[in-house]
């Protein structure tokens, strides 16, 4: 081996560079072959097919869609169970009573408010402005 290296040192520089290029190319080819083999680049019929991996955006959209569907179905189930527990006659009676109560509250608030066109309001307003002067 030492004789080979000594013989190589005696050769001209361009020959040494050619030999270095050939050896480094051979070594690089070996490393590349091992790397490509680890990726299972060869397509053998005996090897199992590679599985398709979905892109992350597709996975995200699918899971959001499933959550939406599940949420809507749970909401519908909850509303259905509530309507089954309360009789329809009671629901209608409660809504009519609530409407009547709301109308009465609106009437009382309208009558309790002061009307600027009311003569009593004008007198009070004049008294307030005179005392402020």
C-alpha distance (Angstrom), angle and dihedral (degrees) to the residues before:
residue distance angle dihedral
X1 . . .
X2 3.80 . .
X3 3.78 89.2 .
X4 3.82 89.6 54.4
X5 3.80 91.2 52.2
X6 3.79 91.8 46.9
X7 3.77 90.3 49.3
X8 3.85 89.1 49.6
X9 3.82 91.2 52.4
X10 3.78 90.2 56.0
X11 3.83 92.5 56.3
X12 3.84 121.9 93.6
X13 3.85 117.8 -91.2
X14 3.83 96.0 -108.8
X15 3.84 90.3 56.1
X16 3.79 91.7 49.7
X17 3.83 90.3 50.2
X18 3.83 91.0 50.0
X19 3.78 91.2 51.1
X20 3.83 91.4 47.1
X21 3.81 89.9 51.3
X22 3.83 92.6 50.3
X23 3.83 93.4 47.7
X24 3.83 94.1 46.2
X25 3.84 91.0 46.5
X26 3.82 90.9 51.2
X27 3.81 91.3 48.7
X28 3.85 91.6 47.0
X29 3.81 90.2 50.0
X30 3.81 90.8 53.0
X31 3.81 92.0 49.9
X32 3.83 91.5 46.5
X33 3.82 91.2 49.6
X34 3.78 91.6 52.6
X35 3.83 91.1 47.7
X36 3.82 93.5 48.2
X37 3.81 90.6 46.9
X38 3.77 90.8 55.2
X39 3.82 89.3 56.9
X40 3.79 90.5 57.4
X41 3.81 90.7 -123.8
X42 3.76 93.6 163.8
X43 3.78 112.7 90.7
X44 3.80 104.0 -142.2
X45 3.79 119.3 174.1
X46 3.81 88.4 -137.7
X47 3.80 93.6 56.4
X48 3.80 117.8 84.8
X49 3.77 116.7 -101.4
X50 3.76 115.5 -103.7
X51 3.78 113.2 -105.7
X52 3.80 119.7 -117.0
X53 3.76 112.4 -112.9
X54 3.81 116.0 -152.5
X55 3.78 118.6 -130.1
X56 3.83 114.9 -105.8
X57 3.81 93.4 -113.0
X58 3.80 91.5 55.7
X59 3.80 91.2 49.3
X60 3.81 90.9 49.4
X61 3.80 94.2 48.6
X62 3.78 91.6 47.1
X63 3.80 93.2 51.2
X64 3.82 92.2 46.6
X65 3.80 90.0 50.3
X66 3.80 91.0 50.2
X67 3.82 90.8 49.5
X68 3.81 90.6 50.8
X69 3.79 92.6 49.2
X70 3.80 91.7 47.4
X71 3.82 91.9 47.8
X72 3.80 93.0 50.0
X73 3.79 92.3 48.8
X74 3.82 91.4 49.1
X75 3.82 90.4 49.4
X76 3.79 91.1 50.5
X77 3.80 91.1 48.3
X78 3.80 91.3 50.3
X79 3.81 92.7 49.1
X80 3.79 90.6 47.1
X81 3.81 92.5 51.4
X82 3.82 90.6 48.4
X83 3.79 93.2 51.5
X84 3.80 90.0 48.1
X85 3.82 91.5 53.5
X86 3.84 96.7 50.1
X87 3.82 118.5 54.7
X88 3.81 115.7 -122.1
X89 3.83 92.8 -124.3
X90 3.79 90.3 59.2
X91 3.81 92.1 48.9
X92 3.82 91.3 52.7
X93 3.82 92.9 45.9
X94 3.80 92.1 49.7
X95 3.78 93.0 50.3
X96 3.83 92.2 50.0
X97 3.81 91.3 48.6
X98 3.80 91.1 48.1
X99 3.81 91.1 50.5
X100 3.82 91.9 51.1
X101 3.80 91.9 47.4
X102 3.80 90.5 49.8
X103 3.82 92.0 51.1
X104 3.81 91.4 50.2
X105 3.81 91.3 50.5
X106 3.79 90.7 50.3
X107 3.82 91.4 51.3
X108 3.80 93.3 50.1
X109 3.79 92.7 49.3
X110 3.80 91.3 48.9
X111 3.82 93.4 51.2
X112 3.79 94.2 44.4
X113 3.79 92.8 55.4
X114 3.79 116.3 91.9
X115 3.75 118.4 -114.1
X116 3.82 114.7 -136.7
X117 3.82 90.3 -146.7
X118 3.81 91.4 57.3
X119 3.84 112.2 109.1
X120 3.80 91.9 -136.0
X121 3.79 89.7 55.5
X122 3.79 91.2 51.1
X123 3.82 91.7 51.1
X124 3.79 91.7 50.2
X125 3.79 91.1 47.8
X126 3.81 91.7 51.3
X127 3.80 91.6 49.3
X128 3.80 91.3 51.2
X129 3.80 93.5 49.3
X130 3.85 92.2 47.4
X131 3.80 92.3 52.0
X132 3.79 90.9 49.6
X133 3.83 91.7 58.0
